[in-house]
Amino acid sequence: MRLTGAPLILVAVLVTAVAGAATVVLWSRFGRWRLLSRTAGVLLTETLVVLTAGLVVNRADLFYPSWAALEGRTGTTAVAAPRRAGRLDGLVRGTAAVTVPWRPADIASWRLAGTPRVVFPAGYRRRSSVAYPTVASLVDSQTQAAAAVRVARRVAAVGVVAVPTAGTTAAALATLPTDLAADVRVNARGWAVLTTSRQAALGGRLVRSGPPYGALVVIGAATPQRQAGADVAVVRPGRPHRAASTGHGIAVLTASGASAWAVAENWAAVHTGPPLSAPLELPPAGGAVLAGAGKAGRR
């Protein structure tokens, strides 16, 4: 019998009526077991009434169009929506972190001192349905760029390392998020900017421009400006110790020598958004099968 068919409902009505009648007929029987038999008869009748009503409602609204649907076997499986591959994905080999030169279409307008580099985190190729947070590093020289690349390879975020010039502006770099999203699987929000003291003003203007930027960390003695709605930190020279605050919502960390880059990168990575898997979705064909089963089940 079909779960939504009239024959099943008719059988349920008859069984309920029989149980109710038996409870009435046997109400005064069974001697000292009378209380137990009465309780069992009433509970059984009530249960059958509820089940019968449920069958009637299910036939009208098709909550469960078939026995398979009642058991959870609908024939459909939630799968991860496909994530569009970036144009640079084909350059990533193996599971280790990979660094590649990046030449987007708008690079000439950025007026950088050389070709920027993109750092793919370890496991990027294997996790093909994941979009990653981003740390954009603005440094003073190619030597500093090499240091920034080394530390960027250790965190679970996409790194962009660039050396601005005097002609580089935040307005010119406004196309960077769009260009990167076309070439790499990155989040649309929650980016962090890492700069030196010399590039702090440029980094601050980027963060003030809004999404995708939401955090700024500066390496050097200068105190960066507070950014509304964004996390801000400064890494100053000194012996490493617990992070403090300037009292203006700016975290102060200390590190010596090359470790400053690692401290800044780790802080930036923590203040980005998490890697995001593609949302789950039901295949359209599965929904069609389920709907068809419901229509057939009402006969």
N, C-alpha and C positions, 0 to 999 in steps of 0.2 A: 504494500500500500504506500502511496505517496504521502509525504509528511503534510502536504497542504491539500490533500484530496478529501472529498466529502465522505467516502467510505470509512476512513480512519476516524473522522469526527463522529460519525454515526455509531461506530463501535464504542468509542469513548463515552458517548451519552448512554448507551445501553448498559455498559459495565458500571457506570456511576449509579444508574437507576437500580440495578441489581444489588449493589453494595448498600445503597440507602435502604432498600426494602428489607434486605437481610438483617441490617442493624435493628430495624423496627421489630421484625418478627422475633428475633432472638434476644430482645431487650431484657426479658425476665428469665432467661434460661441460665444454665451453668452454675447455679448455686453460689458458693462463695467466690467463684471466679467471675461473678457477674460484673463487678466493677471493671475488671481488666478487659472483658469482652466488649463492654459498652464503649470504653475508651478507645480500644482498637478499631471498633466499627465506625465511630464518629471520625477519628483521624483519617481512616482510609477513605471514607466518603468525602471529607473535605479535600483531601489530596486529589482525588479523582475529579472533583468539581473544578479545582484550580487548573489541573492539566487540561481538562476539556475546554475551559475558557481560554487557556493559552493557545490551544490548537485553533480555535475560532479566530482569535486575534491574529495569529500567525498567518492564517489563510488570507485574511483581509489585507495585512500590511507586508507580508513576505519578509519578515525578519530572517527566517531560515527557510529558504525555498526548497531545500532537499535534506535528506538524512546526512549526506556528505557535508553539507554546510553546517549542520548541527554539530558534527564531529570536528569541524574546523578544516575539513578538506574541501576547499573551494576551487582548487585547481589553479590558483594564482599565488605568486610569490613576490614579496616586496624585494626589489633589487635596487642597487645604487644607480642613480641617474648618471648617464655618461658625462664625464668631465672633458671639455674640449682641451685637446693637447696644445701646449704652447709651441710656437714655431721653433724654439730652441731645444725642445725636448729630445729631438733626435740626436743631439750632441752629447747627451748624458749616457755614459756607459757604466755598468756595474752598480754597486751600492755605496761606494765611497763618495764623499763630497767632491764636486767638480767645479772648476772655475773656467769660464769662457769669456772672450772679448764680446762686447755687446755694441752693435752698430744699428740702432733703431733709425727710423726714417727722419726723426727730428733732431738727430744728434748735432747737426751743423748749427742749429739755432741755440743750442745750449752753451756753445762757446767754452768747452772744457779744454783742459790741458792734456789731451790724449784720449784714447778710447776707454770708456768705462768698462768695468768687469762685473759679471754676474756670477755669484757663488750659489750653486745648487747644493742644498743640504744632503747629508747622507740619507739614502733610502728614497730619494726623490723619484727615481725611475720605477722602483718597485711599487710605490704608493701612487698609482696613476689616477686614482679618483680623489686625491687630496689636493686642496689649495693651501698654500703656505703663507704665513705672515712674512713681512718684509722689513729689513733694516737697511736704510739708505745711509751710507757713510760718505761724508764730504770732508776730504783731507787736503793737506797743503802740498804734498809732493808725491812722486811715484814711490819713494821709499816708504812713506807713511801708508800709501795705498797697499803696498806689499804686506805691511804689518796688519792692516785692516782685513785683508783677504785671509791671512793665516787664522785670525781669531774667528772670522765669519764662518769658516769651514767646520767649526766645532759646535755650532748651535743649530737648532731645528727651525731655521728660518732662511728664506732667500735673502741673499745679500747683494746690494748694488754699491759698488765702490767707485767714486768719481773724484777727480781733482778739478775743482772750479778755477776760473780765472777772474780777473777784475770785471770782465764783461758778462759773467754768468749772473743771471737774476732769477728770483723766484718765479717771476712771470714766465720766463723762458722755460723753466723746469716744470711748468704746469702740465706739460704733456707727458712727463715721465711716467706717472701711474698708468695712463692709457696705453702707452707704448710697451711698458713692462707686462701688463695684463695680456697683451696680444702675443707676447713671446714666451711667457712663463706662467705656470699655474700659481697665481697669487690671490690672497684675500682682497676683497674690495675695501676693507676698513682695517684699522688697528695697526698701521705702519709706525715704525719708530725711525727717528733721524739721529745719527751719531755724527758729531762734528768736532773739529779742533776749536780752540778759542778764536782763531782767525776766521773760521767759517761759521761761527756761532750766530752772527746776525742773519746770514743767508738761511741757516737751518731754522732759526726762529720764524722767519717769514714763511718758510714752507709749512711749518706746523700751524701757523695762524691762518693759512689758506684753507684749513679744514680737512675733511676726509680726503684721502685715506690716512692722513697723518694724525697721530694721537699721543706721541711721546717724543721727548728731546733729551739727549744726554750730550754734554760738552766735556771734552778733555782739556784741562788747563786750569790756570789760576783764576781766570775771569769768572764772574758770577753771571749766568745767563738770565735773561728776563723771564719772568713768570708768564706762562702761556695759558690763557683762559681755556678750561676744559681739557687740558693736556697735562700729562705727567712730565716733570722736568727734573733732571739731575745733573750734577757736575762732578767730575772725577779730578781731584787735585793731587799734586805731588805730596807724598808723605807715607808713613808707615801704615799698612792696612789695619783698619779697625772698624768697629761697628758703624754703620751709616748714621749720619746725623741729619739735621735740617737747618736751613738758614732762618727758619721762622716765617718764610714767605712761601711755603709750599714747595720748596726746592730741596731735593735730597742731596746731601753732600757725602761723597765717598772719597777715600784716599787710596792711592796705590803708587808704587814707585816704578820708574823705568817702563819697560815694555809691558809689564803686567797691567798698566793703565788701560791698554787697548782691550785686554781680556775682560777687565772689570766693567768697562763701558759697554762692550758688546753683550755681555751676560745680562746687564741691567736692561739694555734695550730689548733683548730677546724676551725677557720676562714681561716687559710692558707692551708687547705686541699682542695681537689676537692669536688664538691657538690655531694649529692646522685644522682645516675644516674638511670633512668628508662630504662627498656629494649627497644630496638628500635622497631618501628612499622614495620610490614610486611604484605603483602597481602597473604592470603592462596593460595597455588598452585592451588587448585581445582577451585577457583573463576576465576583465570586467564584462565584456560582451558575453562570454560563456556563462558567467554567473547570472546575468540578467535573463538570458535565454532559458536557463534552468528554472528560474522563478516563474516565467510565463507558462512553461510547460507543466510545472508542478501544481497549478491551480485547477487543472482539469479534473 
